[in-house]
Amino acid sequence: MNENTPVSAEEQAAEHQAASSSRADKQAVNWWQEVKSIALLILAVLAFHSFVAKPFYIPSESMMPVLLKGDRLVVSKFPYGWSYVSPSFHPLPFISGRIFGRLPERGDIVIVSPRHRREDYIKRVIGLPGDVLEVRGGQVILNGVPVPRKALKPIRIPIDGNAPCPPMQFPGAAVEGRDGKGYCQLPVRQETLPNGRTYVTIDMGPSSLDWYGPIRIPPHHVFLMGDNRDNSADSRAPLEENGLGGPVPWEAIGGRAEFITFSLDGDSSWNPRTWLHALRSDRAGNSLRPRSVTAPK
């Protein structure tokens, strides 16, 4: 057939149908392949979340002043090895031991998943296996030696939606600054652990948590405390008060807090224009690893 040969209607229809069929084949979606790709992506995210790092949100004031309610931070999952609490969700029953397990260091801020509750706590490691620990008048005593502490100049934390400075927790702490803004002025002390790790705690005065022990920490257990010493459901607090009820097994440690990614003051609304103003810009990137000084003799 040459170029001048007329094309019949039937041939034109057949060519049109073939072209349409070819375009349909190219546009057809391989749904099974799409589902597999999405599933693999979800598995990769869960694997990273379970074994490498995960985000964490600070829901309370128990770790003030180093952590404020509204802070978002990164928790690394691998420093202490992996246990039954490492997966993103915790449906597993208690399983003894850790894979590539290593104990935390004194002063580390860790995530703990107590067996009696379905939520994660964040606390600081104070005592290790074999330690004899006591709290007397608010001062930690390790193996018969008081942990050195010294009073510092009171700190001022801006009052906002996530740090309201409640009078029941911080009586008389709300003050007005020279800039006319409200601040929570809190008494703080610097503690230095035997390994030289140092950090700042809040001490509002006598409380029921100021006296504890003495106890000997069992093998493969750690003793955890919050930096807001008078308002922390930690190892000093009984289970009935939502505390940790004493030393916790190392299997319950889910990871180590590394740094703050960003923080929100809780004063934003549904309006996107308020979101930027809600950022606490001075907190992003703050390291959560305690600094070290020369260990006290």
Secondary structure per residue as TSV (DSSP state, phi and psi in degrees):
chain	resnum	aa	ss	phi	psi
A	1	M	-	360.0	123.7
A	2	N	-	-93.1	-179.2
A	3	E	T	-65.4	-23.8
A	4	N	T	-89.7	-4.4
A	5	T	S	-71.7	125.1
A	6	P	-	-65.6	143.6
A	7	V	-	-99.2	128.5
A	8	S	-	-72.6	161.1
A	9	A	H	-61.0	-36.4
A	10	E	H	-65.0	-40.7
A	11	E	H	-66.9	-39.2
A	12	Q	H	-62.8	-40.8
A	13	A	H	-64.7	-39.6
A	14	A	H	-65.8	-42.0
A	15	E	H	-64.5	-40.5
A	16	H	H	-63.4	-41.2
A	17	Q	H	-67.0	-39.2
A	18	A	H	-65.6	-41.0
A	19	A	H	-64.7	-40.7
A	20	S	H	-64.3	-40.8
A	21	S	H	-64.1	-38.8
A	22	S	H	-65.1	-42.2
A	23	R	H	-65.3	-37.9
A	24	A	H	-64.5	-38.8
A	25	D	H	-63.6	-40.2
A	26	K	H	-68.4	-34.4
A	27	Q	H	-86.3	-10.8
A	28	A	-	-63.7	137.1
A	29	V	-	-95.3	130.7
A	30	N	-	-84.8	88.3
A	31	W	H	-62.8	-35.2
A	32	W	H	-63.3	-41.2
A	33	Q	H	-66.3	-38.8
A	34	E	H	-63.5	-43.1
A	35	V	H	-62.8	-42.4
A	36	K	H	-63.4	-40.3
A	37	S	H	-63.8	-43.4
A	38	I	H	-65.2	-41.4
A	39	A	H	-62.3	-42.4
A	40	L	H	-64.7	-38.0
A	41	L	H	-64.1	-43.5
A	42	I	H	-62.6	-42.8
A	43	L	H	-63.7	-38.9
A	44	A	H	-64.5	-42.0
A	45	V	H	-64.9	-43.5
A	46	L	H	-65.1	-38.2
A	47	A	H	-64.3	-43.7
A	48	F	H	-63.8	-44.4
A	49	H	H	-62.5	-34.4
A	50	S	H	-86.3	-33.8
A	51	F	H	-118.2	-12.6
A	52	V	T	-115.5	-64.5
A	53	A	E	-160.4	157.8
A	54	K	E	-147.2	156.8
A	55	P	E	-80.2	156.8
A	56	F	E	-144.5	141.3
A	57	Y	E	-111.1	132.7
A	58	I	-	-85.8	113.9
A	59	P	-	-97.3	-4.2
A	60	S	S	-146.5	-177.3
A	61	E	S	-100.1	11.2
A	62	S	T	-68.3	-19.4
A	63	M	T	-111.2	17.1
A	64	M	T	-62.7	145.9
A	65	P	T	-93.1	-6.4
A	66	V	T	-69.2	-30.8
A	67	L	S	-128.0	135.2
A	68	L	-	-112.8	151.2
A	69	K	T	-57.8	131.4
A	70	G	T	104.0	-10.8
A	71	D	E	-70.9	140.3
A	72	R	E	-113.3	133.1
A	73	L	E	-139.8	171.3
A	74	V	E	-106.3	131.8
A	75	V	E	-113.9	120.9
A	76	S	E	-83.5	139.1
A	77	K	S	-96.6	-15.4
A	78	F	S	-98.1	-14.9
A	79	P	T	-57.8	-31.4
A	80	Y	T	-109.0	13.8
A	81	G	-	81.5	-168.3
A	82	W	B	-125.1	147.6
A	83	S	-	-138.4	-169.1
A	84	Y	T	-66.3	-16.8
A	85	V	T	-92.6	-1.8
A	86	S	-	-67.5	-38.0
A	87	P	S	-55.7	154.8
A	88	S	S	-54.1	-37.3
A	89	F	S	-114.3	155.2
A	90	H	-	-112.8	61.4
A	91	P	-	-84.7	-8.7
A	92	L	S	-77.8	145.8
A	93	P	-	-73.5	168.6
A	94	F	-	-58.9	130.0
A	95	I	-	-127.3	123.7
A	96	S	-	-70.4	143.4
A	97	G	-	94.0	167.7
A	98	R	-	-133.1	151.8
A	99	I	B	-90.1	127.4
A	100	F	T	52.5	42.3
A	101	G	-	-69.4	142.7
A	102	R	-	-146.6	136.7
A	103	L	-	-69.6	147.7
A	104	P	-	-63.6	162.5
A	105	E	-	-93.6	154.2
A	106	R	T	-57.7	135.4
A	107	G	T	95.0	-16.5
A	108	D	-	-62.3	142.7
A	109	I	E	-95.2	122.6
A	110	V	E	-126.4	158.1
A	111	I	E	-96.4	130.3
A	112	V	E	-125.9	140.4
A	113	S	-	-116.4	89.7
A	114	P	-	-64.9	146.6
A	115	R	T	-67.8	-25.0
A	116	H	T	-86.5	-2.6
A	117	R	-	-137.4	155.5
A	118	R	S	-101.0	38.2
A	119	E	S	-143.0	157.1
A	120	D	-	-91.2	141.8
A	121	Y	E	-107.9	157.3
A	122	I	E	-126.8	123.6
A	123	K	E	-145.8	174.6
A	124	R	E	-107.0	139.2
A	125	V	E	-77.6	121.5
A	126	I	E	-112.1	-45.8
A	127	G	E	-117.7	147.2
A	128	L	-	-116.1	168.5
A	129	P	T	-53.4	134.5
A	130	G	T	90.9	-16.7
A	131	D	-	-67.2	144.7
A	132	V	E	-98.9	115.4
A	133	L	E	-117.2	140.7
A	134	E	E	-146.6	146.9
A	135	V	E	-118.5	121.8
A	136	R	E	-129.6	112.9
A	137	G	T	61.1	31.1
A	138	G	T	89.0	-9.3
A	139	Q	E	-97.5	131.9
A	140	V	E	-78.8	134.5
A	141	I	E	-121.6	120.2
A	142	L	E	-112.4	119.9
A	143	N	T	52.7	40.6
A	144	G	T	83.7	-1.7
A	145	V	E	-114.0	120.4
A	146	P	E	-61.6	135.2
A	147	V	-	-70.4	123.1
A	148	P	-	-59.4	137.5
A	149	R	E	-146.9	147.7
A	150	K	E	-139.9	145.5
A	151	A	E	-74.6	138.1
A	152	L	E	-113.6	171.1
A	153	K	E	-61.8	135.6
A	154	P	E	-54.4	144.0
A	155	I	E	-99.1	156.3
A	156	R	E	-120.3	123.5
A	157	I	E	-110.8	125.2
A	158	P	E	-55.8	134.3
A	159	I	-	-79.5	129.4
A	160	D	-	-150.8	-171.0
A	161	G	S	-61.7	-33.1
A	162	N	S	-94.3	-10.0
A	163	A	-	-133.9	72.6
A	164	P	-	-79.9	-4.9
A	165	C	-	56.9	58.1
A	166	P	-	-61.9	133.0
A	167	P	T	-64.7	-25.1
A	168	M	T	-68.3	-32.4
A	169	Q	T	-93.2	-38.9
A	170	F	S	-125.9	72.2
A	171	P	T	-61.9	129.3
A	172	G	T	72.6	11.3
A	173	A	-	-87.9	-18.5
A	174	A	E	-74.7	122.2
A	175	V	E	-133.9	164.8
A	176	E	E	-106.6	130.6
A	177	G	-	-83.2	173.2
A	178	R	T	-63.5	-22.2
A	179	D	T	-83.4	2.3
A	180	G	S	83.7	-1.0
A	181	K	-	-92.4	158.6
A	182	G	E	-86.5	140.5
A	183	Y	E	-134.3	153.5
A	184	C	E	-102.9	106.7
A	185	Q	E	-92.8	117.9
A	186	L	E	-124.4	137.7
A	187	P	E	-74.8	133.7
A	188	V	E	-130.7	154.9
A	189	R	E	-131.1	146.2
A	190	Q	E	-98.7	124.5
A	191	E	E	-105.9	147.3
A	192	T	E	-130.2	115.9
A	193	L	-	-78.4	166.6
A	194	P	T	-57.8	-25.1
A	195	N	T	-87.8	6.2
A	196	G	S	90.1	-4.8
A	197	R	E	-68.9	133.4
A	198	T	E	-130.6	149.0
A	199	Y	E	-161.1	172.9
A	200	V	E	-114.1	137.3
A	201	T	E	-120.5	158.7
A	202	I	E	-100.5	131.7
A	203	D	-	-133.8	105.4
A	204	M	-	-87.2	-1.6
A	205	G	S	123.4	-170.5
A	206	P	-	-57.4	138.7
A	207	S	-	-152.0	169.8
A	208	S	G	-66.8	-19.0
A	209	L	G	-88.6	1.9
A	210	D	G	-80.2	-6.5
A	211	W	-	-130.3	125.8
A	212	Y	E	-159.2	142.6
A	213	G	E	78.9	-161.3
A	214	P	E	-78.3	151.6
A	215	I	E	-136.7	157.3
A	216	R	E	-102.7	126.0
A	217	I	-	-73.2	125.4
A	218	P	-	-66.5	165.3
A	219	P	T	-58.3	145.1
A	220	H	T	56.6	33.7
A	221	H	E	-129.8	157.2
A	222	V	E	-133.7	154.0
A	223	F	E	-106.9	126.1
A	224	L	E	-116.8	142.0
A	225	M	E	-139.1	150.0
A	226	G	-	-86.7	152.9
A	227	D	S	-73.2	-25.8
A	228	N	B	-84.9	81.0
A	229	R	T	-59.9	-29.6
A	230	D	T	-90.3	-4.5
A	231	N	S	-140.9	63.0
A	232	S	-	-145.4	123.6
A	233	A	-	-84.2	78.4
A	234	D	S	-114.2	-154.3
A	235	S	T	-65.8	-18.8
A	236	R	T	-77.4	-23.9
A	237	A	S	-91.4	140.0
A	238	P	-	-70.5	160.9
A	239	L	G	-59.5	-34.9
A	240	E	G	-63.9	-20.9
A	241	E	G	-105.0	23.7
A	242	N	T	66.0	18.7
A	243	G	S	-83.0	-174.1
A	244	L	-	-89.5	-10.9
A	245	G	-	67.2	35.9
A	246	G	S	108.2	-167.9
A	247	P	-	-58.8	147.4
A	248	V	E	-111.7	145.6
A	249	P	E	-65.0	146.2
A	250	W	G	-65.4	-19.1
A	251	E	G	-62.7	-24.8
A	252	A	G	-80.2	-6.7
A	253	I	E	-79.9	121.0
A	254	G	E	-97.3	-12.5
A	255	G	E	161.8	178.8
A	256	R	E	-115.6	133.0
A	257	A	E	-72.8	132.2
A	258	E	E	-108.9	-57.5
A	259	F	E	-159.1	160.5
A	260	I	E	-85.6	130.8
A	261	T	E	-87.0	-47.8
A	262	F	E	-161.8	168.3
A	263	S	E	-143.1	142.3
A	264	L	B	-119.0	139.6
A	265	D	-	-85.0	-3.3
A	266	G	S	82.7	6.5
A	267	D	-	-102.8	8.9
A	268	S	-	-82.0	165.6
A	269	S	-	-130.1	-165.8
A	270	W	S	-68.4	-18.9
A	271	N	S	-74.2	118.6
A	272	P	G	-57.2	-24.5
A	273	R	G	-66.6	-18.2
A	274	T	G	-89.8	-11.3
A	275	W	T	-67.1	-43.3
A	276	L	G	-63.8	-39.7
A	277	H	G	-68.8	-19.5
A	278	A	G	-80.2	-11.1
A	279	L	B	-72.9	132.2
A	280	R	-	-89.1	89.2
A	281	S	T	-64.2	-23.7
A	282	D	T	-81.0	-2.4
A	283	R	T	-103.2	-20.8
A	284	A	T	-61.9	131.6
A	285	G	T	87.7	-4.5
A	286	N	-	-63.4	127.5
A	287	S	B	-72.4	146.2
A	288	L	-	-109.6	9.0
A	289	R	S	-83.8	124.2
A	290	P	-	-64.4	143.0
A	291	R	E	-76.6	158.8
A	292	S	E	-114.1	142.4
A	293	V	-	-123.1	175.7
A	294	T	-	-61.4	125.4
A	295	A	-	-58.5	134.0
A	296	P	-	-64.6	144.8
A	297	K	-	-90.0	360.0
